[in-house]
């Protein structure tokens, strides 16, 4: 027994703790470590049993007094305290039914008997169904309608969800008497533990069907492939999800259907790129256009528009077209389009064109040299200052 922890330590309370403080501490420990909430966690199950053992002793004034006086020997039959000892968690008390307030605590947190059956047979919302759709850049910009195929669970039309053939009776389960659960007793090293489990005969429904529906095989539901039209709003972005209420799997016991979640993938565009509601593109211009200025035809989502590019425009210059970007979803406003100018250096010039370019260079030589000299002089002055 050297590895047994002090009961007050187990519940995290002091030795002067009131009955209410002990009860609250146990509720917290039981909820955190209950096996139903921690499936497969042996450590949590051990802590759950340890907390139950501690609460059973400390919640009883007589047992708590004996424990305070004699320690585990006052309540543990293995220490010679007699058959009335509390050691073993549930074993010396015939399961939850003899635990008094302990049983009500489990009922509060995890349910039992009829309350569990009522919750199990309460209306339950159906699960959501996921699918995806691929659209073009333009469809994302202006919205569209797309038809998607969905495999979902629907209420059986033939039996109306009852699971029984028309005219066939649905009877109360003879195994659980309509409760949906049955009590079983399991022997453990701590003694006999009584548990409430789902009735295997009716799967917790509390009712049995003698003549199951041939369409749904008594399940009350069938899986069907359905084609659904999805309205995709203007301005939708890649990766966003549209929710269609009530288009998912059917609910249980009259509960509402789940939703259909449609994730949208937008194909890349050959010209445009997007960032939020802004649209970006590049437009190539010739050396002559950049130098002298020109009226450009710029592609936009609405078609080509004219833009007067000023003379002397440098490569990398960005100009903005207001209201030519992506629509803001569920709004009347639109973003802007940003156009980057890329000046193309001429290639494969003829001899005559090269001669003209040289003459142009020579005609600009003095001015260009003067500018370069001025630039280097500024650098030199900066160095001297430092």
TORTORTI-213344 format. One record per residue (C-alpha): x, y, z. Coordinates in pm, 1 decimal. Layout:
residues N
+----------+----------+----------+
:        x :        y :        z :
+----------+----------+----------+
:        X :        Y :        Z :
...
+----------+----------+----------+
***
This chain:
residues 386
+----------+----------+----------+
:        x :        y :        z :
+----------+----------+----------+
:      0.0 :      0.0 :      0.0 :
:    304.4 :    227.0 :    -11.8 :
:    201.3 :    355.6 :   -352.6 :
:   -141.6 :    475.6 :   -238.1 :
:   -178.6 :    853.1 :   -228.4 :
:   -338.8 :   1044.4 :     52.8 :
:   -708.9 :   1093.9 :    -18.7 :
:   -692.0 :   1469.1 :     40.2 :
:   -399.6 :   1488.7 :   -203.5 :
:   -593.8 :   1288.8 :   -461.7 :
:   -877.9 :   1542.7 :   -461.3 :
:   -647.2 :   1839.3 :   -415.4 :
:   -812.8 :   1969.2 :    -97.9 :
:   -691.3 :   2041.9 :    252.8 :
:   -777.5 :   1834.6 :    560.3 :
:  -1007.4 :   2112.3 :    675.4 :
:  -1204.0 :   2113.0 :    348.1 :
:  -1581.4 :   2135.9 :    378.4 :
:  -1816.4 :   1872.8 :    236.7 :
:  -1905.0 :   2110.6 :    -46.1 :
:  -1539.4 :   2168.3 :   -135.0 :
:  -1476.6 :   1792.2 :   -139.4 :
:  -1778.1 :   1736.1 :   -361.8 :
:  -1669.2 :   2007.2 :   -609.0 :
:  -1315.7 :   1871.4 :   -618.1 :
:  -1443.9 :   1522.2 :   -691.5 :
:  -1677.0 :   1645.3 :   -964.8 :
:  -1381.0 :   1811.6 :  -1136.5 :
:  -1154.5 :   1505.9 :  -1106.6 :
:  -1428.5 :   1266.9 :  -1221.8 :
:  -1511.9 :   1475.0 :  -1525.2 :
:  -1147.8 :   1518.4 :  -1630.6 :
:  -1058.4 :   1150.2 :  -1596.4 :
:  -1376.1 :    960.6 :  -1679.7 :
:  -1299.6 :    663.4 :  -1910.0 :
:  -1575.4 :    763.6 :  -2152.2 :
:  -1398.3 :   1094.5 :  -2208.8 :
:  -1051.7 :    938.9 :  -2221.8 :
:  -1090.2 :    614.0 :  -2418.5 :
:   -782.2 :    392.6 :  -2403.7 :
:   -607.1 :    611.3 :  -2144.0 :
:   -516.4 :    370.5 :  -1864.5 :
:   -366.3 :    647.4 :  -1651.7 :
:   -687.3 :    850.8 :  -1665.2 :
:   -891.1 :    544.6 :  -1570.7 :
:   -663.5 :    483.0 :  -1273.4 :
:   -701.0 :    845.0 :  -1159.3 :
:  -1076.6 :    816.8 :  -1201.8 :
:  -1092.7 :    512.2 :   -973.9 :
:   -855.2 :    674.8 :   -727.1 :
:  -1075.7 :    986.0 :   -708.9 :
:  -1386.8 :    771.2 :   -659.6 :
:  -1219.9 :    586.3 :   -372.5 :
:  -1111.7 :    911.5 :   -209.7 :
:  -1454.9 :   1070.7 :   -243.8 :
:  -1634.3 :    766.3 :   -105.7 :
:  -1433.4 :    795.3 :    214.5 :
:  -1411.7 :   1171.9 :    256.2 :
:  -1779.6 :   1233.6 :    174.1 :
:  -1884.6 :   1006.2 :    463.9 :
:  -1829.9 :   1179.0 :    799.3 :
:  -1780.1 :    850.4 :    988.0 :
:  -1531.4 :    706.6 :    737.9 :
:  -1352.9 :   1038.7 :    709.8 :
:  -1313.6 :   1047.4 :   1089.0 :
:  -1167.1 :    695.2 :   1091.1 :
:   -935.0 :    788.4 :    803.2 :
:   -818.1 :   1104.0 :    982.3 :
:   -742.2 :    896.9 :   1294.4 :
:   -597.3 :    577.2 :   1153.4 :
:   -519.8 :    650.0 :    790.5 :
:   -586.1 :    370.1 :    539.2 :
:   -604.9 :    117.6 :    821.3 :
:   -925.9 :    282.3 :    937.4 :
:  -1105.7 :    225.7 :    608.7 :
:   -910.6 :    -47.0 :    425.9 :
:  -1001.8 :   -411.2 :    496.7 :
:   -654.7 :   -514.7 :    386.0 :
:   -531.4 :   -331.5 :    692.4 :
:   -776.9 :   -529.3 :    911.1 :
:  -1051.8 :   -269.8 :    924.7 :
:  -1321.5 :   -524.1 :    842.1 :
:  -1556.2 :   -587.6 :    555.8 :
:  -1714.9 :   -247.6 :    588.2 :
:  -1397.0 :    -77.0 :    465.2 :
:  -1396.9 :    145.8 :    160.3 :
:  -1080.6 :     28.5 :    -10.1 :
:  -1124.5 :    -94.8 :   -361.6 :
:  -1314.2 :    204.4 :   -498.3 :
:  -1646.0 :     55.9 :   -600.4 :
:  -1594.9 :   -306.4 :   -491.7 :
:  -1719.0 :   -284.7 :   -131.8 :
:  -2032.6 :    -96.6 :   -222.7 :
:  -2202.1 :   -300.6 :   -494.1 :
:  -2149.7 :    -50.8 :   -773.9 :
:  -2298.6 :    291.3 :   -835.1 :
:  -2640.3 :    199.8 :   -696.3 :
:  -2505.5 :    201.8 :   -335.9 :
:  -2298.6 :    517.5 :   -371.9 :
:  -2576.9 :    757.4 :   -280.9 :
:  -2465.1 :   1104.7 :   -384.0 :
:  -2180.1 :    957.1 :   -591.3 :
:  -2435.4 :    800.6 :   -826.0 :
:  -2610.5 :   1133.8 :   -871.3 :
:  -2278.5 :   1294.6 :   -960.5 :
:  -2220.3 :   1044.3 :  -1240.8 :
:  -2574.9 :   1098.4 :  -1356.9 :
:  -2514.5 :   1474.7 :  -1368.5 :
:  -2200.6 :   1440.0 :  -1577.6 :
:  -2239.5 :   1127.2 :  -1786.1 :
:  -2601.1 :   1021.9 :  -1760.5 :
:  -2745.3 :    683.0 :  -1686.6 :
:  -3055.8 :    470.0 :  -1724.7 :
:  -3351.0 :    648.9 :  -1874.5 :
:  -3173.9 :    987.5 :  -1902.7 :
:  -2903.9 :    834.2 :  -2123.7 :
:  -3168.5 :    673.5 :  -2340.3 :
:  -3354.2 :   1001.7 :  -2370.0 :
:  -3041.7 :   1181.5 :  -2483.6 :
:  -2953.9 :    901.8 :  -2723.4 :
:  -3297.5 :    922.1 :  -2883.6 :
:  -3317.5 :   1301.6 :  -2881.0 :
:  -3322.7 :   1488.8 :  -3214.2 :
:  -2969.5 :   1505.5 :  -3351.8 :
:  -2834.9 :   1726.0 :  -3629.7 :
:  -2691.3 :   1542.2 :  -3928.4 :
:  -2323.3 :   1557.9 :  -4019.7 :
:  -2196.1 :   1805.8 :  -4274.2 :
:  -2079.7 :   1682.8 :  -4614.8 :
:  -1775.4 :   1825.3 :  -4795.5 :
:  -1705.4 :   1857.6 :  -5165.3 :
:  -1509.4 :   2087.9 :  -5397.6 :
:  -1549.2 :   2272.0 :  -5726.5 :
:  -1301.8 :   2425.7 :  -5973.6 :
:  -1381.0 :   2757.2 :  -6145.0 :
:  -1199.3 :   3000.7 :  -6372.3 :
:  -1050.8 :   3336.1 :  -6270.6 :
:  -1330.4 :   3519.8 :  -6450.3 :
:  -1599.2 :   3306.5 :  -6283.1 :
:  -1449.3 :   3392.5 :  -5947.5 :
:  -1460.1 :   3760.2 :  -6039.3 :
:  -1820.4 :   3778.4 :  -6154.4 :
:  -1983.8 :   3478.7 :  -5984.6 :
:  -2144.3 :   3177.0 :  -6145.0 :
:  -2355.3 :   2868.7 :  -6087.0 :
:  -2199.3 :   2525.1 :  -6068.1 :
:  -2354.4 :   2182.8 :  -6031.7 :
:  -2183.0 :   1944.5 :  -5789.9 :
:  -2242.9 :   1574.2 :  -5727.3 :
:  -2277.1 :   1480.5 :  -5361.7 :
:  -2305.6 :   1144.8 :  -5189.3 :
:  -2514.2 :   1199.1 :  -4876.5 :
:  -2736.8 :   1015.7 :  -4630.7 :
:  -3108.5 :   1083.7 :  -4669.1 :
:  -3420.0 :    973.7 :  -4484.1 :
:  -3566.1 :    664.1 :  -4644.8 :
:  -3869.1 :    771.2 :  -4847.5 :
:  -4032.8 :    429.6 :  -4836.7 :
:  -4056.6 :    399.6 :  -4457.5 :
:  -4031.8 :    769.4 :  -4372.0 :
:  -3729.3 :    701.7 :  -4154.0 :
:  -3900.3 :    453.5 :  -3921.6 :
:  -3697.3 :    159.2 :  -4050.6 :
:  -4005.7 :    -62.0 :  -4064.4 :
:  -4214.8 :   -176.5 :  -4357.7 :
:  -4546.6 :      2.5 :  -4387.9 :
:  -4803.2 :   -153.8 :  -4159.6 :
:  -4536.9 :   -325.9 :  -3951.5 :
:  -4528.4 :   -265.3 :  -3576.6 :
:  -4235.5 :   -119.1 :  -3388.9 :
:  -4213.5 :   -283.9 :  -3046.6 :
:  -4046.3 :   -195.4 :  -2720.4 :
:  -3716.0 :   -378.9 :  -2682.5 :
:  -3765.0 :   -678.3 :  -2453.4 :
:  -3399.1 :   -678.2 :  -2348.8 :
:  -3373.8 :   -323.1 :  -2210.4 :
:  -3749.1 :   -259.4 :  -2161.5 :
:  -3727.8 :     50.7 :  -2376.7 :
:  -3448.0 :    217.2 :  -2180.5 :
:  -3186.5 :    175.0 :  -2453.2 :
:  -2928.5 :     60.0 :  -2201.4 :
:  -2859.6 :   -245.1 :  -1987.1 :
:  -2664.9 :   -288.2 :  -1663.9 :
:  -2371.4 :   -522.9 :  -1655.8 :
:  -2141.2 :   -626.0 :  -1371.1 :
:  -1769.2 :   -663.8 :  -1432.3 :
:  -1526.6 :   -819.2 :  -1186.5 :
:  -1201.8 :   -629.4 :  -1139.8 :
:   -916.9 :   -626.4 :   -892.0 :
:  -1111.0 :   -354.8 :   -711.5 :
:  -1424.4 :   -567.0 :   -689.5 :
:  -1746.9 :   -580.6 :   -888.5 :
:  -1817.4 :   -273.7 :  -1102.4 :
:  -2165.9 :   -214.5 :  -1231.7 :
:  -2182.5 :    -39.1 :  -1567.2 :
:  -2459.1 :     88.7 :  -1788.7 :
:  -2398.3 :      3.5 :  -2154.4 :
:  -2588.5 :     44.3 :  -2479.4 :
:  -2839.7 :   -231.4 :  -2531.1 :
:  -2700.4 :   -468.3 :  -2796.3 :
:  -3045.9 :   -580.8 :  -2904.7 :
:  -3177.5 :   -240.4 :  -3010.3 :
:  -2851.4 :    -41.3 :  -3032.6 :
:  -2979.6 :    202.0 :  -2773.4 :
:  -3305.6 :    288.7 :  -2949.5 :
:  -3527.0 :    113.5 :  -2695.8 :
:  -3735.7 :    -32.0 :  -2978.1 :
:  -3713.3 :   -329.9 :  -3212.0 :
:  -3838.4 :   -377.2 :  -3566.3 :
:  -3974.5 :   -719.0 :  -3657.8 :
:  -4029.0 :   -644.5 :  -4026.5 :
:  -3748.8 :   -411.2 :  -4144.5 :
:  -3791.5 :   -187.9 :  -4448.1 :
:  -3644.2 :   -361.2 :  -4750.7 :
:  -3509.6 :    -37.5 :  -4895.2 :
:  -3305.9 :     83.2 :  -4596.1 :
:  -3272.1 :   -256.4 :  -4420.5 :
:  -3425.0 :   -113.5 :  -4104.9 :
:  -3185.3 :    178.6 :  -4071.4 :
:  -3435.3 :    446.6 :  -4169.1 :
:  -3173.8 :    610.0 :  -4391.3 :
:  -3018.7 :    547.1 :  -4730.7 :
:  -2716.4 :    688.1 :  -4911.1 :
:  -2790.4 :    866.5 :  -5236.9 :
:  -2598.3 :   1057.3 :  -5501.7 :
:  -2747.5 :   1399.5 :  -5550.0 :
:  -2672.9 :   1683.0 :  -5791.9 :
:  -2695.5 :   2025.0 :  -5629.4 :
:  -2660.3 :   2367.4 :  -5788.7 :
:  -2422.6 :   2599.1 :  -5603.3 :
:  -2444.7 :   2976.6 :  -5640.1 :
:  -2086.4 :   3103.0 :  -5626.4 :
:  -2074.2 :   3472.9 :  -5531.7 :
:  -1869.4 :   3731.1 :  -5720.6 :
:  -1531.8 :   3789.6 :  -5556.1 :
:  -1488.0 :   3436.4 :  -5416.9 :
:  -1121.2 :   3358.1 :  -5354.3 :
:   -922.7 :   3038.7 :  -5397.5 :
:   -965.6 :   2804.2 :  -5099.5 :
:  -1279.1 :   2968.3 :  -4960.5 :
:  -1572.8 :   2748.8 :  -4860.3 :
:  -1942.9 :   2801.7 :  -4929.1 :
:  -2192.9 :   2656.2 :  -4681.7 :
:  -2532.0 :   2533.8 :  -4804.8 :
:  -2755.7 :   2493.7 :  -4502.1 :
:  -2952.9 :   2170.2 :  -4474.1 :
:  -2791.2 :   2003.6 :  -4777.1 :
:  -2575.7 :   1759.0 :  -4577.9 :
:  -2658.9 :   1424.7 :  -4417.3 :
:  -3004.3 :   1373.7 :  -4269.6 :
:  -3044.5 :   1417.8 :  -3894.9 :
:  -3157.1 :   1151.1 :  -3649.9 :
:  -3485.1 :   1131.1 :  -3458.6 :
:  -3630.9 :   1426.6 :  -3643.4 :
:  -3320.7 :   1642.0 :  -3610.5 :
:  -3221.1 :   1884.9 :  -3889.1 :
:  -2990.9 :   1790.1 :  -4174.2 :
:  -2628.5 :   1898.7 :  -4173.7 :
:  -2473.0 :   2142.1 :  -4420.7 :
:  -2299.8 :   2098.3 :  -4754.2 :
:  -1955.4 :   2261.7 :  -4749.7 :
:  -1819.8 :   2341.0 :  -5095.5 :
:  -1453.2 :   2444.1 :  -5117.5 :
:  -1372.2 :   2655.4 :  -5423.8 :
:  -1049.7 :   2621.2 :  -5623.7 :
:   -972.9 :   2900.7 :  -5873.0 :
:   -758.2 :   2820.6 :  -6175.7 :
:   -458.5 :   3052.0 :  -6231.9 :
:   -497.0 :   3316.7 :  -6502.9 :
:   -253.5 :   3363.6 :  -6791.0 :
:   -227.8 :   3740.0 :  -6737.3 :
:   -374.8 :   3840.0 :  -6403.4 :
:   -272.8 :   3767.9 :  -6047.3 :
:   -479.3 :   3841.8 :  -5742.3 :
:   -415.6 :   3961.3 :  -5390.2 :
:   -736.3 :   4017.8 :  -5197.5 :
:   -954.7 :   4243.2 :  -5410.8 :
:   -655.4 :   4382.5 :  -5603.7 :
:   -557.6 :   4251.5 :  -5947.6 :
:   -203.2 :   4275.4 :  -6087.7 :
:    -62.8 :   4241.3 :  -6437.9 :
:    235.9 :   4346.2 :  -6650.2 :
:    219.7 :   4517.7 :  -6987.5 :
:    513.5 :   4529.0 :  -7231.1 :
:    589.3 :   4853.3 :  -7416.4 :
:    853.0 :   4940.4 :  -7673.4 :
:   1149.8 :   5167.3 :  -7612.2 :
:    992.0 :   5428.0 :  -7841.3 :
:    655.8 :   5414.5 :  -7659.3 :
:    824.9 :   5453.4 :  -7323.1 :
:   1034.5 :   5746.1 :  -7447.3 :
:    767.4 :   5936.1 :  -7639.9 :
:    457.1 :   5826.7 :  -7451.1 :
:    170.5 :   5636.1 :  -7605.4 :
:   -194.6 :   5542.6 :  -7573.9 :
:   -200.4 :   5183.9 :  -7451.5 :
:   -469.4 :   4919.5 :  -7462.0 :
:   -465.4 :   4753.1 :  -7122.7 :
:   -643.2 :   4419.2 :  -7060.0 :
:   -881.8 :   4413.9 :  -6760.8 :
:  -1147.6 :   4176.2 :  -6631.7 :
:  -1404.3 :   4396.6 :  -6805.8 :
:  -1218.4 :   4396.1 :  -7138.9 :
:   -955.8 :   4629.9 :  -7285.6 :
:   -937.1 :   4990.9 :  -7169.5 :
:   -726.3 :   5280.3 :  -7300.5 :
:   -453.0 :   5439.0 :  -7088.8 :
:   -235.8 :   5738.5 :  -7183.9 :
:    117.8 :   5656.7 :  -7077.2 :
:    329.6 :   5972.7 :  -7034.0 :
:    660.9 :   6014.9 :  -7214.8 :
:    974.8 :   5909.5 :  -7034.0 :
:    804.5 :   5622.8 :  -6851.9 :
:   1062.6 :   5391.4 :  -6694.4 :
:   1042.8 :   5014.0 :  -6677.2 :
:    886.2 :   4901.3 :  -6347.5 :
:    651.3 :   5199.6 :  -6331.0 :
:    312.9 :   5100.8 :  -6183.2 :
:    -12.3 :   5275.3 :  -6262.3 :
:   -353.2 :   5208.2 :  -6109.8 :
:   -690.1 :   5154.0 :  -6273.4 :
:   -951.1 :   5228.0 :  -6009.2 :
:  -1245.8 :   4989.9 :  -5977.1 :
:  -1101.6 :   4738.2 :  -6222.1 :
:  -1002.7 :   4479.2 :  -5962.9 :
:  -1198.1 :   4198.1 :  -5799.2 :
:  -1543.4 :   4259.0 :  -5651.1 :
:  -1553.0 :   4254.1 :  -5272.5 :
:  -1759.4 :   3948.5 :  -5183.7 :
:  -2119.0 :   4027.5 :  -5084.5 :
:  -2057.5 :   4395.2 :  -5160.3 :
:  -2106.7 :   4641.8 :  -5444.1 :
:  -1750.4 :   4773.8 :  -5424.8 :
:  -1450.2 :   4655.0 :  -5626.2 :
:  -1076.9 :   4665.7 :  -5581.5 :
:   -824.6 :   4825.2 :  -5817.6 :
:   -601.4 :   4691.1 :  -6092.4 :
:   -228.0 :   4763.1 :  -6080.3 :
:    -37.8 :   4757.2 :  -6409.3 :
:    343.6 :   4732.4 :  -6418.9 :
:    519.0 :   4870.5 :  -6727.5 :
:    797.5 :   4653.8 :  -6872.6 :
:   1009.1 :   4830.7 :  -7134.5 :
:   1131.8 :   4581.6 :  -7392.4 :
:   1485.8 :   4625.3 :  -7523.8 :
:   1481.8 :   4593.5 :  -7903.1 :
:   1652.8 :   4285.8 :  -8050.6 :
:   1768.9 :   4178.9 :  -8398.3 :
:   1802.0 :   4536.9 :  -8523.8 :
:   1883.3 :   4592.8 :  -8888.7 :
:   2197.8 :   4782.8 :  -8989.3 :
:   1990.5 :   5090.5 :  -9061.8 :
:   1815.5 :   5072.5 :  -8721.5 :
:   2147.7 :   5031.2 :  -8542.9 :
:   2284.5 :   5333.0 :  -8723.6 :
:   1983.7 :   5537.5 :  -8617.7 :
:   2028.6 :   5422.0 :  -8255.4 :
:   2394.6 :   5527.6 :  -8262.5 :
:   2303.3 :   5868.9 :  -8397.0 :
:   2043.2 :   5900.1 :  -8122.2 :
:   2304.9 :   5811.0 :  -7864.6 :
:   2551.4 :   6058.7 :  -8006.2 :
:   2290.0 :   6332.8 :  -8006.9 :
:   2224.3 :   6269.4 :  -7637.5 :
:   2589.5 :   6219.6 :  -7548.1 :
:   2675.3 :   6560.0 :  -7404.2 :
:   2363.1 :   6578.2 :  -7192.9 :
:   2399.0 :   6219.9 :  -7068.0 :
:   2766.5 :   6272.7 :  -6979.7 :
:   2683.3 :   6587.8 :  -6791.7 :
:   2421.5 :   6402.6 :  -6590.0 :
:   2660.2 :   6115.2 :  -6513.4 :
:   2930.5 :   6362.4 :  -6408.1 :
:   2686.8 :   6541.0 :  -6182.5 :
:   2590.8 :   6209.6 :  -6024.6 :
:   2952.6 :   6108.3 :  -5955.9 :
:   3028.5 :   6451.0 :  -5818.1 :
:   2746.0 :   6408.7 :  -5567.8 :
:   2886.6 :   6072.6 :  -5460.2 :
:   3231.1 :   6225.4 :  -5416.9 :
:   3091.5 :   6509.1 :  -5210.4 :
:   2906.8 :   6262.2 :  -4987.6 :
:   3227.4 :   6063.7 :  -4926.8 :
:   3417.9 :   6380.5 :  -4838.7 :
:   3146.5 :   6479.3 :  -4591.2 :
:   3179.1 :   6144.0 :  -4411.6 :
+----------+----------+----------+
***
